């Protein structure tokens, strides 16, 4: 069990772990390593990050357990907003509830029907080829760069092709995910 402080919970522990990574590291990478180092014998664990997060967070590291936990969540906890909105830049499907969630989900549903996806495989392959080319180019520069600079355009382009049958052309552009908050 990582060290816990009655005032700071696991924040001091988390700070010591974050110091081992480059600035701007995605928190999920750090949490994965904490799991491997301290909790590999179990499927889930709590982290107390108060006051950043108002309640202890249950971190689930097993796909079957994660599915079961997710089935029992009727409302997404505030931690989802703290974690996912920070990484995605604002409200979105993973952190929204109620009508906002229904609206987002409705936009994406048609693009993920099995019969439709089969017809769009070529488009995904085309986007991934551009992604691989861009990734090789950036990796050859020998400078560290945020992976999201290459991944975000791929994801946006692939989603737009699948969901709306429109091509954004973003897979071959340096861009960031732009969106309007839904709440």
Short mmCIF file of the C-alpha atoms (twelve columns), coordinates in Angstrom:
data_MODEL
# 
_entry.id   MODEL 
# 
loop_
_atom_site.group_PDB 
_atom_site.id 
_atom_site.type_symbol 
_atom_site.label_atom_id 
_atom_site.label_alt_id 
_atom_site.label_comp_id 
_atom_site.label_asym_id 
_atom_site.label_seq_id 
_atom_site.Cartn_x 
_atom_site.Cartn_y 
_atom_site.Cartn_z 
_atom_site.pdbx_PDB_model_num 
ATOM 1   C CA . UNK A 1   0.000   0.000  0.000   1 
ATOM 2   C CA . UNK A 2   1.429   3.419  -0.874  1 
ATOM 3   C CA . UNK A 3   1.988   5.830  1.994   1 
ATOM 4   C CA . UNK A 4   -1.156  7.713  3.055   1 
ATOM 5   C CA . UNK A 5   -1.210  11.001 4.958   1 
ATOM 6   C CA . UNK A 6   -4.222  11.987 7.129   1 
ATOM 7   C CA . UNK A 7   -4.134  15.541 5.727   1 
ATOM 8   C CA . UNK A 8   -2.920  15.034 2.163   1 
ATOM 9   C CA . UNK A 9   -4.150  11.499 1.476   1 
ATOM 10  C CA . UNK A 10  -2.050  10.070 -1.376  1 
ATOM 11  C CA . UNK A 11  -1.119  13.471 -2.880  1 
ATOM 12  C CA . UNK A 12  2.432   13.436 -1.469  1 
ATOM 13  C CA . UNK A 13  2.910   9.902  -2.770  1 
ATOM 14  C CA . UNK A 14  1.519   10.896 -6.177  1 
ATOM 15  C CA . UNK A 15  3.773   13.958 -6.288  1 
ATOM 16  C CA . UNK A 16  6.835   11.778 -5.659  1 
ATOM 17  C CA . UNK A 17  5.746   9.461  -8.475  1 
ATOM 18  C CA . UNK A 18  5.067   12.327 -10.904 1 
ATOM 19  C CA . UNK A 19  8.600   13.627 -10.283 1 
ATOM 20  C CA . UNK A 20  9.904   10.468 -11.989 1 
ATOM 21  C CA . UNK A 21  8.244   11.353 -15.316 1 
ATOM 22  C CA . UNK A 22  8.665   14.102 -17.902 1 
ATOM 23  C CA . UNK A 23  6.491   17.201 -17.456 1 
ATOM 24  C CA . UNK A 24  2.994   16.833 -18.902 1 
ATOM 25  C CA . UNK A 25  2.868   13.061 -18.575 1 
ATOM 26  C CA . UNK A 26  -0.642  11.626 -18.925 1 
ATOM 27  C CA . UNK A 27  -1.870  10.670 -15.455 1 
ATOM 28  C CA . UNK A 28  -3.052  7.264  -16.716 1 
ATOM 29  C CA . UNK A 29  0.578   6.270  -17.383 1 
ATOM 30  C CA . UNK A 30  1.549   7.108  -13.796 1 
ATOM 31  C CA . UNK A 31  -1.496  5.297  -12.361 1 
ATOM 32  C CA . UNK A 32  -0.673  2.209  -14.454 1 
ATOM 33  C CA . UNK A 33  2.850   2.147  -13.024 1 
ATOM 34  C CA . UNK A 34  1.542   2.644  -9.467  1 
ATOM 35  C CA . UNK A 35  -0.733  -0.334 -10.063 1 
ATOM 36  C CA . UNK A 36  2.142   -2.514 -11.305 1 
ATOM 37  C CA . UNK A 37  4.378   -1.529 -8.386  1 
ATOM 38  C CA . UNK A 38  1.882   -1.637 -5.508  1 
ATOM 39  C CA . UNK A 39  -1.313  -3.417 -6.544  1 
ATOM 40  C CA . UNK A 40  -0.506  -6.065 -9.181  1 
ATOM 41  C CA . UNK A 41  -2.041  -8.687 -6.882  1 
ATOM 42  C CA . UNK A 42  -5.522  -7.130 -7.041  1 
ATOM 43  C CA . UNK A 43  -7.969  -5.848 -9.672  1 
ATOM 44  C CA . UNK A 44  -8.681  -2.432 -8.150  1 
ATOM 45  C CA . UNK A 45  -7.464  0.045  -5.554  1 
ATOM 46  C CA . UNK A 46  -8.357  3.403  -4.025  1 
ATOM 47  C CA . UNK A 47  -6.381  6.613  -4.327  1 
ATOM 48  C CA . UNK A 48  -7.248  9.486  -2.001  1 
ATOM 49  C CA . UNK A 49  -6.475  12.697 -3.906  1 
ATOM 50  C CA . UNK A 50  -8.501  15.117 -1.787  1 
ATOM 51  C CA . UNK A 51  -8.780  18.126 -2.148  1 
ATOM 52  C CA . UNK A 52  -8.162  17.777 -5.911  1 
ATOM 53  C CA . UNK A 53  -10.875 15.128 -6.106  1 
ATOM 54  C CA . UNK A 54  -13.636 15.299 -3.525  1 
ATOM 55  C CA . UNK A 55  -13.823 11.558 -2.812  1 
ATOM 56  C CA . UNK A 56  -11.350 8.655  -3.000  1 
ATOM 57  C CA . UNK A 57  -11.090 7.275  -6.520  1 
ATOM 58  C CA . UNK A 58  -11.505 3.600  -7.261  1 
ATOM 59  C CA . UNK A 59  -8.985  2.644  -9.918  1 
ATOM 60  C CA . UNK A 60  -9.989  -0.544 -11.721 1 
ATOM 61  C CA . UNK A 61  -7.234  -2.422 -13.569 1 
ATOM 62  C CA . UNK A 62  -9.095  -5.428 -14.916 1 
ATOM 63  C CA . UNK A 63  -11.373 -5.333 -17.967 1 
ATOM 64  C CA . UNK A 64  -14.070 -7.644 -16.532 1 
ATOM 65  C CA . UNK A 65  -14.121 -5.805 -13.194 1 
ATOM 66  C CA . UNK A 66  -14.246 -2.470 -15.026 1 
ATOM 67  C CA . UNK A 67  -17.269 -3.604 -17.032 1 
ATOM 68  C CA . UNK A 68  -19.079 -4.654 -13.848 1 
ATOM 69  C CA . UNK A 69  -18.306 -1.381 -12.072 1 
ATOM 70  C CA . UNK A 70  -19.438 0.598  -15.110 1 
ATOM 71  C CA . UNK A 71  -22.742 -1.322 -15.298 1 
ATOM 72  C CA . UNK A 72  -23.535 -0.300 -11.729 1 
ATOM 73  C CA . UNK A 73  -22.798 3.395  -12.224 1 
ATOM 74  C CA . UNK A 74  -26.067 5.192  -12.850 1 
ATOM 75  C CA . UNK A 75  -24.395 8.602  -12.699 1 
ATOM 76  C CA . UNK A 76  -20.769 9.254  -13.464 1 
ATOM 77  C CA . UNK A 77  -18.928 10.497 -10.375 1 
ATOM 78  C CA . UNK A 78  -17.254 13.928 -10.180 1 
ATOM 79  C CA . UNK A 79  -13.883 12.170 -10.543 1 
ATOM 80  C CA . UNK A 80  -14.721 11.487 -14.204 1 
ATOM 81  C CA . UNK A 81  -14.938 15.232 -14.840 1 
ATOM 82  C CA . UNK A 82  -11.682 15.835 -12.983 1 
ATOM 83  C CA . UNK A 83  -9.833  13.136 -14.927 1 
ATOM 84  C CA . UNK A 84  -11.343 12.958 -18.417 1 
ATOM 85  C CA . UNK A 85  -12.243 16.619 -18.940 1 
ATOM 86  C CA . UNK A 86  -8.725  17.647 -17.955 1 
ATOM 87  C CA . UNK A 87  -7.231  15.284 -20.530 1 
ATOM 88  C CA . UNK A 88  -9.778  16.011 -23.282 1 
ATOM 89  C CA . UNK A 89  -10.088 19.759 -22.789 1 
ATOM 90  C CA . UNK A 90  -13.698 19.931 -21.637 1 
ATOM 91  C CA . UNK A 91  -17.003 18.148 -21.170 1 
ATOM 92  C CA . UNK A 92  -17.550 15.130 -23.357 1 
ATOM 93  C CA . UNK A 93  -19.143 11.665 -23.508 1 
ATOM 94  C CA . UNK A 94  -16.986 10.034 -20.819 1 
ATOM 95  C CA . UNK A 95  -17.878 12.580 -18.152 1 
ATOM 96  C CA . UNK A 96  -21.375 13.737 -19.050 1 
ATOM 97  C CA . UNK A 97  -24.646 12.483 -17.599 1 
ATOM 98  C CA . UNK A 98  -28.328 12.635 -18.473 1 
ATOM 99  C CA . UNK A 99  -29.384 14.647 -21.519 1 
ATOM 100 C CA . UNK A 100 -25.846 15.792 -22.341 1 
ATOM 101 C CA . UNK A 101 -24.672 12.164 -22.448 1 
ATOM 102 C CA . UNK A 102 -27.682 11.113 -24.569 1 
ATOM 103 C CA . UNK A 103 -26.958 13.875 -27.045 1 
ATOM 104 C CA . UNK A 104 -23.255 12.926 -27.400 1 
ATOM 105 C CA . UNK A 105 -24.032 9.223  -27.612 1 
ATOM 106 C CA . UNK A 106 -26.692 9.835  -30.259 1 
ATOM 107 C CA . UNK A 107 -24.139 11.622 -32.433 1 
ATOM 108 C CA . UNK A 108 -21.759 8.668  -32.313 1 
ATOM 109 C CA . UNK A 109 -24.133 5.672  -32.436 1 
ATOM 110 C CA . UNK A 110 -24.671 5.498  -36.206 1 
ATOM 111 C CA . UNK A 111 -20.941 5.433  -36.874 1 
ATOM 112 C CA . UNK A 112 -20.397 2.307  -34.789 1 
ATOM 113 C CA . UNK A 113 -23.052 -0.057 -36.164 1 
ATOM 114 C CA . UNK A 114 -21.321 -3.280 -37.259 1 
ATOM 115 C CA . UNK A 115 -22.756 -3.353 -40.778 1 
ATOM 116 C CA . UNK A 116 -21.682 0.237  -41.357 1 
ATOM 117 C CA . UNK A 117 -18.171 -0.246 -39.932 1 
ATOM 118 C CA . UNK A 118 -17.430 -3.093 -42.329 1 
ATOM 119 C CA . UNK A 119 -18.022 -0.722 -45.240 1 
ATOM 120 C CA . UNK A 120 -15.628 1.864  -43.805 1 
ATOM 121 C CA . UNK A 121 -12.523 -0.261 -43.087 1 
ATOM 122 C CA . UNK A 122 -10.653 1.205  -46.068 1 
ATOM 123 C CA . UNK A 123 -11.121 4.738  -44.719 1 
ATOM 124 C CA . UNK A 124 -9.719  3.747  -41.328 1 
ATOM 125 C CA . UNK A 125 -6.732  2.033  -42.966 1 
ATOM 126 C CA . UNK A 126 -6.072  5.170  -45.042 1 
ATOM 127 C CA . UNK A 127 -6.137  7.358  -41.902 1 
ATOM 128 C CA . UNK A 128 -3.844  4.970  -40.015 1 
ATOM 129 C CA . UNK A 129 -1.342  4.945  -42.894 1 
ATOM 130 C CA . UNK A 130 -1.168  8.742  -42.736 1 
ATOM 131 C CA . UNK A 131 -0.830  8.510  -38.932 1 
ATOM 132 C CA . UNK A 132 2.085   6.053  -39.234 1 
ATOM 133 C CA . UNK A 133 3.800   8.287  -41.780 1 
ATOM 134 C CA . UNK A 134 3.399   11.342 -39.543 1 
ATOM 135 C CA . UNK A 135 4.567   9.404  -36.473 1 
ATOM 136 C CA . UNK A 136 7.699   8.141  -38.257 1 
ATOM 137 C CA . UNK A 137 8.437   11.698 -39.422 1 
ATOM 138 C CA . UNK A 138 8.089   13.136 -35.891 1 
ATOM 139 C CA . UNK A 139 10.038  10.263 -34.296 1 
ATOM 140 C CA . UNK A 140 12.896  10.912 -36.737 1 
ATOM 141 C CA . UNK A 141 13.240  14.487 -35.485 1 
ATOM 142 C CA . UNK A 142 14.866  13.239 -32.251 1 
ATOM 143 C CA . UNK A 143 12.910  15.748 -30.146 1 
ATOM 144 C CA . UNK A 144 10.356  14.749 -27.573 1 
ATOM 145 C CA . UNK A 145 6.853   15.716 -28.679 1 
ATOM 146 C CA . UNK A 146 3.365   15.232 -27.274 1 
ATOM 147 C CA . UNK A 147 1.916   12.085 -28.838 1 
ATOM 148 C CA . UNK A 148 -1.485  13.786 -28.934 1 
ATOM 149 C CA . UNK A 149 -0.120  16.071 -31.675 1 
ATOM 150 C CA . UNK A 150 -0.154  13.022 -33.955 1 
ATOM 151 C CA . UNK A 151 -2.952  10.959 -32.389 1 
ATOM 152 C CA . UNK A 152 -5.619  13.675 -32.056 1 
ATOM 153 C CA . UNK A 153 -5.827  14.384 -35.793 1 
ATOM 154 C CA . UNK A 154 -6.072  10.639 -36.500 1 
ATOM 155 C CA . UNK A 155 -8.864  10.127 -33.979 1 
ATOM 156 C CA . UNK A 156 -10.792 13.163 -35.165 1 
ATOM 157 C CA . UNK A 157 -10.449 12.195 -38.811 1 
ATOM 158 C CA . UNK A 158 -11.413 8.541  -38.235 1 
ATOM 159 C CA . UNK A 159 -14.399 9.486  -36.076 1 
ATOM 160 C CA . UNK A 160 -15.675 12.006 -38.583 1 
ATOM 161 C CA . UNK A 161 -15.340 9.510  -41.418 1 
ATOM 162 C CA . UNK A 162 -17.231 6.881  -39.430 1 
ATOM 163 C CA . UNK A 163 -19.866 9.003  -37.767 1 
ATOM 164 C CA . UNK A 164 -20.787 11.532 -40.394 1 
ATOM 165 C CA . UNK A 165 -19.434 10.077 -43.639 1 
ATOM 166 C CA . UNK A 166 -17.459 13.255 -44.116 1 
ATOM 167 C CA . UNK A 167 -13.755 13.627 -44.507 1 
ATOM 168 C CA . UNK A 168 -12.154 16.356 -42.429 1 
ATOM 169 C CA . UNK A 169 -8.677  15.957 -43.870 1 
ATOM 170 C CA . UNK A 170 -7.276  16.371 -40.350 1 
ATOM 171 C CA . UNK A 171 -5.182  13.197 -40.384 1 
ATOM 172 C CA . UNK A 172 -2.521  15.042 -42.353 1 
ATOM 173 C CA . UNK A 173 -2.630  18.371 -40.474 1 
ATOM 174 C CA . UNK A 174 -1.112  19.559 -37.233 1 
ATOM 175 C CA . UNK A 175 -4.218  20.357 -35.240 1 
ATOM 176 C CA . UNK A 176 -5.799  20.023 -31.842 1 
ATOM 177 C CA . UNK A 177 -9.223  18.692 -30.984 1 
ATOM 178 C CA . UNK A 178 -11.551 21.635 -30.916 1 
ATOM 179 C CA . UNK A 179 -14.969 21.264 -29.390 1 
ATOM 180 C CA . UNK A 180 -17.705 23.247 -27.777 1 
ATOM 181 C CA . UNK A 181 -18.425 22.228 -24.173 1 
ATOM 182 C CA . UNK A 182 -21.853 20.633 -23.867 1 
ATOM 183 C CA . UNK A 183 -22.706 21.817 -20.380 1 
# 
